[in-house]
């Protein structure tokens, strides 16, 4: 028996990389999986039914249960189609893994409006759209007396939550917003039997390999690990076990964001209160100038490579 026996899951962006690893692990753990992938390039352009179907074929060949879906989850109707397909194909929905994403990098002063809109649409709106339609399904189930035991796992990022990456204002903003959305959704949907968590994965994918200053180093580390026969800390396969655990029906964790890389998992706790100053009346600007520098925490550089 697998940890996810009998669970029905939709996984977005599951044709390649981290999403593919999720889909394969979920199926191996006994889940029925709707493999969603538009099949576009890393910047979101184009579409191809191949990647989603290839993952489905791999799952079926291993004796698992899966169907392909190529809906655009950034489109309201497309997100609903995805949720509806899980219900019609497998009889319900227990797990949503929001993973789909694109990159349209650029420094703020040169970023085009479309570059901003496209990234926000796929990441933030895409997460929300699937979450909204799945949430509506679970609410109706709860009202009908069939209390769900459901789980949502969103995908945030180190960029935007822990280590802001220059050139990724759109991506970082979307990912930070997804972390915030996760916390709100956990509070809202808990009454319907839904847990909501997020991960910030550090792994080698098409997107990270395309990131300037990061891709070449990740590729080199992969070659080095292979040559030495060592643990590949940046393999996408390392992310899936945590996601499977968070998706399991016996897991109670909710409202949390986790950094996961290789064999390391940390809870991300951002925007917590630091040192505090107070005054008995209105602030004087001169007083602020004298006292604010004293409460600023030292910035700790983060290097995951």
N, C-alpha and C positions, 0 to 999 in steps of 0.2 A: 504493500500500500504506500502511495505517495502522500506527501503533505497536503497536496491540493486535489486529492481524489474527489470527483463529483463537482468541483468548482467550475464555473463558466466565466471566462475572462475575455475581455477585448484589450488588445495591446496595439497602440498606435505607433507608427514608424517602425514596424517590426520586420521589415524586409531585409534590413542590414544592421550591422553593428550591435549596439547595446540592445535594441528592440528585438533583433533576431535572437540574441542570447536569452532574453526573457522568454520569448515564445517557446524556444526549444526546452528550456528548463521547466516552464509551466507544464508543457505537454508531458515531459518525462515524469513530473510529479503527479500526473493524473488529471490535469485540468483539460477541459475542452476550450480551444483557443480560436478566437476570431483574429486573424493576422491582418492588421490594417497597414497598408503602405501605398501611397500615391505613386511611388516609383520615380520620383523626381531626382534631379541633381542636388548636390549639397546646398545650392542657392535657391532651391525650390522650383526651378524651371523644369518644364517637361513632365511627362508621366510615362509609366511603364508598368504593366500588370505583372511582369516577370518576377520581381523580387518577392512580392507577397506570396505568389503561387509557388515559388521555389521553396520557401520556408514551409508552406503547407505540405508540399510533396515530401519534404524531409520528415516532417512529423508523422504523416500517414505511413511512410515506409517503415518507421520505427514502431508502428502499432498505436500511435496516438490519434487524437481527434482534433481536427482543425479545418477551418474554411478561410478563404481569402476575402479581403475587402479592400477596395481601392478608392473609397470615398475620400474627399477632401475634408478633413476634420476642421479646417479653418472656415468652412462653409456651414452655416447653421443647419441646413437640410442634410448635408453630408454627415455631420455628427449624429444626427438623429437616425439616419440610415444605418450607421454602424451599430448603435445601441439596438435598434429594431432587428437587425440581422442576428445578433446574439440570441435574442428572445425567440425569434422564429426558427432558427436553426437548432438551437440546443435547449430551448424551453425556459430560459431565464437569463439572469446576469448577476454575478457575484463579485466580480473584480474588474476594475478599470485601471489600466496602466497607461498613463499619458506620457508618451515618450517622443512623439514626432517633433522634429525641429529642423530649421534651416539656418544658414549663415548668410548675411549680407553685410560684411564688415566695412567699416569706414570711419575715419576720424570725424568728430562732430562737425567741424567747420566745413567739411566737404561732403557730408552725408546727404544723400538725396531723400526727398520725402518718401518715394516708393521703397527705398531701402529700409526706412524706418517702419513703414506701414506693413510691409510683407513679413518682417520678422515678428512684429507684435501680433499680427494676425495668426500666423502659424503656431507660435509658442503660447502666447497668453490667451488669445481668443480660442485657439484650438483646444487648449486645456479646459477652458471654461465651457465651451460648447458641448464637449463630450460629458463633462461633469454635470452640466445642467440637465441634459436629457437622461443620463443615468440616474441622477438624483430624483428627477420626476418619476421615473419608473419605480425606484425604491420607495418613494413617498406613497405612491398608489398601492404598492404591495403592503406596506405597513398599515395603511388605512383599511385594506381588505382583510386584515387579520393575519397576513402572512409576513411576519416580522423578518426583515432581511438580516443576514449576517454578512455584510458587504464590506469591501475594502477598496479604497482608491489610493494609488501610488502615483504622485506627480513627479516630474523631473525638473528640478531646479539646476543650479550650476555653481561651481566655485566662482565663476565670473558673475558678479552681481551680489554674491552673498558673503564671500570671504576674501577674495583677491580680485578686485576690479581689474579688468584687462583693457588697456588703451586700444581703441579701435573697435570696441564692441559695446558702444553706448546702447544700441538698440537691443542687442542680445542680453547684455547684463541687466538692463532695465526690465526686460520681459521675464528673465529668470528670477530676479528679486521679487517681482510682482507675483510670480507663481508660488514662491515661498509664502508670501503674505496671503494669497488666495487659499493655500493649503490650511493655514491656521484658522481662517474664517470658516472654511467649509467643514473642518473638523467639529467646530462648535455648532454649526447649523444642522449638519446632517446626522449627528450622533443620535438625535431623537428618533431617527428612522432606522437605526441599527447599522449605520455606516461609519467606518473609520477612515480617516484621511491622513496620509503622511506624504512626505516628499523625500527624494534623494538628490544629492548633488554628486554625480559620478565623475570620477577622474579615470578616463580610459582612452584607448586608442580607437578612434572612429574616423569616418570620412571627414567629419567636421573638425575634429581636433588635428588631424593630419593636414588640413587645409589652413590652419591658423598660423600666421606668420610668427616665427620664433619658437613655435611649439612643435609643429609637425615633424620637422627634421630630427629634432631631439627624440621624440617618441619613436620614430622609425628606427633610429640608431639604437635605442634601448631594447627594442624588440629583437633586432639582429644580434645584439650582445647576449641577451638572455637565451636565444635559440642556440647560439654558438657554444655557450657554456652549459647548456642543459639546465638552466636555472628557472625559477618561478617567474613567469611573465606577469609582472605586477600591473601592467597596463592592458591586459586582455579584457575585452568586453565581458567575457564569461565570468569574471570575478564579481560583477555587479549583480547578477541574477539571483544568487542565493538570498541576499537580504530582501530583495523584492518579493521572492517567493514566500519568505517568512512573514513579511508584512501582509501578504495576501491571504494567508492561511486562516481558516475559520476559528482556530483556537487562539490566535494572537489578539491581544487586547490593546496594543500600543496605538495611540492616535494623537494627532496634532503635533507631530515631530518632524524635524528635517535632519537627515543624516548625510554626512560626507562619507563616501565609500570609494576606496582605491585599493586594489590588490587585496592584501590581507588585513587592511586597516579600516575600521569603521569608527566614526566620531559623530556625536550629536552636534549640530550647528545651533548655537544660541546667540543670535544677533539682536541688536537693538535692545540690549538689556541696560539697566540703569548703571551708570558709572558713578564717579564722585559727584557730589552735589554741593551747590552753594545756595544760600537763601538770604533774603533781606526782609525786614519788617514792613517796608513800604515800597513805593515805586523804585525801580532800578534807576540809578544814575549811570550814564554812559561811562564816566570816568571810573566809577566803581567796577563796572563790568570789565573795563580795560585792565584793571589791576588784578582782578580775581579770576576771570575765565581761564587764562593760561595755566593757572594752578590746578585746574581739574581735568585737564586734557591728558588722556592716557597716551603712553608712547605707542606709536604704530609698530606692530610686529610684522615684519615681512613674511610672506607665505610663499614657500617654494615646494611644489608638489612634484617637481621633475628631478 
